[in-house]
Amino acid sequence: MGLKIAVDVGGTFTDFIFASADGEVQIHKVLSTPDDPSIALVEGLREIGEKMAPGGDFSTFIGTVDTIVHGTTVTTNATLTHTGAVSGLLTTKGLRDALEMRRGVRERQYDNRYTNVKPLVPRYLRIGVSGRLDRNGVETSPIEINEIKQAIALFREEGVEAVSICFMNSFANQAHERAAAEIVRRELPGAYLTVSSDLLPSIRFYERISTTALNSYVGPKLNRYLDRLVTRLKETGFTGILLIMQSNGGVVSPQVARDKAALTLLSGPAGGPGAGLFYARAAGADRCITTDMGGTSFEASVAFVAPTTVNDGEIARHKIALPMLDIHTIGAGGGSIGWLDEGGMLRMGPQSAGASPGPACYGRGGTLPTTTDANLVLGYLDPAYFAGGRMRLDPDAARRAIATHIAGPMNLSVEEAAAGMYRVACNNMAQGVREVTIKRGYDPREFPLIAAGGAGPIHSCLICNELEIPLQIVPRSSSVLCAFGMLLSDLQHDFVRTLVARLDAPDWPRIEEILADMRGAGDSALDEEGVEQSRRRYVVRFDCRYIKQYHEVSFPVAHAALAARDADAIAAAFHREHNRLYGYSLENEKTPVEIINIRLQAIGATSAPHWAEERSQSRNADQARKGVRAVYIPETMKFAEVPIYDGHRLRAENAIVGPAMIESTTTATFVSASYDCLVDRYGSLVLYRKGRDELVKDCLVPKATEMAK
């Protein structure tokens, strides 16, 4: 089997990871090229090849690469920066303002000055077309072809690059949308086209029209990027398979990503939750909080047995109703800029220095103080060993930036200002963790925290102290956690059909017909991707609610219950999930349950690389100790000389007493005075509250060397 490489493009760095035949992890990073991310991707591959191939022969190396799994931020950035395509919308007459009116619910109930988000399609390019279907899909008035042609003439005149088609009740009957799509393809052949009944054939008009508009808005930009990427990879001699990461944690072929570009709106961070759960299982846990601190953002998510998925999310305040992992993102990264608000209060981010010019200490022209500059002043970073010594940091530039913009105006020393920046950044990230735990009814103290990102482990102890989390894990692949998760990801296709029916009197023939139709579509997609039958599996979910409820609950349905047509077993599963989410169920009240949607995931297993384990050795870590350095200790609010360890020389069962610093090529880990550390069999650092040795009892238990999916 050849190499499988995962590539995650971030705002500051582009991450690469793969496992060699002997299970040795290889990690590589290059600075991102925001104007064209494919440049950094190919440059990184060339650097890896020159380092690994005999004689530095890149052509030999690229010939051994079977698969490249790629997480991209192209569509995310297009949405966040409002740089998507000029788009037009065809919808049912009288409903063109639904995209702007949304659900009529104010996001900030008591803020009268909070304005609505700007629609992705301007009003004059949202065209209503005569023709109507009722809720059952029966035509009550025919579609007007001439009105569609007039709209296309306007689109052509206005330079529209992408067209969305979304008619009322099209989930029940696709005829009108297909007729309109045929005309658009004929009259405007160069336009990117999204048809709602192909992308999201489910009930709820606003969610469907918003998702359809989002898909068209980002589609052309993703298409152009994939064209450049495929061309550049071909020029390198790459003949393997390219897979694109989806927001749901699975991967798809580039062609599927082209057609359904909105599937990639959280492509970058989607690998994180699965990777976090892998490392949590190594410590004997079946749940975790996964955090990932990059150069620009900080992501947090929760996983129980499997990563948590939602079918109703938002990006930049635009609704999207495609399945995606439940990840909360805030603007808190290594490049987050420190500033003082009008009241003189210290703030960190969400503005970021990014990769260019970057933090002041990078020496690339940046003059504003960032989280990375504060970390350098506080001793958490070695200026001569950043990125393994490939990039030397400038402490004087960091001090000047902090002195000018923070310390001077606040009448503090540079060290005091840096400590304040560090604490504010950590508090921001702790609040991000609260969003996915406390605000959703979970106690963060019951979860191990997975600390990832190049700088994430520098901040994790203070985050855990704030939330009273006793156990944290810094993975072996911490700095490239999302890329590692991509190595674990399977091919995945999600399908949904609306069927409104009572569960106590289900239409089993119709349910089975819908499932057979979706499974056929899933098989067709997996056939195109060359997945063998033995590597396929299918997951069925129902979206149900109690009669007269507004929101439904999505939950997995056992194949045995479907085969036996056991509605009681399905209802029991719904009651359990409702109780888990909301703390109650109406099972004893015999309240009827209503089906809204039926969902199916078609999954094609991909090959997982071999992952080496180490046998337990010695608790003595002296062989990895490389000196001491003055480091800021948050618990005492003072600097102290602490031991510095080389993370690459640590071995399984090595123990480190905090406070201490552990440095590797791509990650620095701060073990604060409240924690001690043990190295587990995968080379990960397990930090646990002092005196709580029972928390790490499972970390060295030998297990199968094959990666657990």
Summary of the structure (lengths in Angstrom):
residues: 709
radius of gyration: 26.3
end to end distance: 18.6
largest distance: 80.7
contacts: 2559
relative contact order: 0.10
helix: 37%
strand: 27%
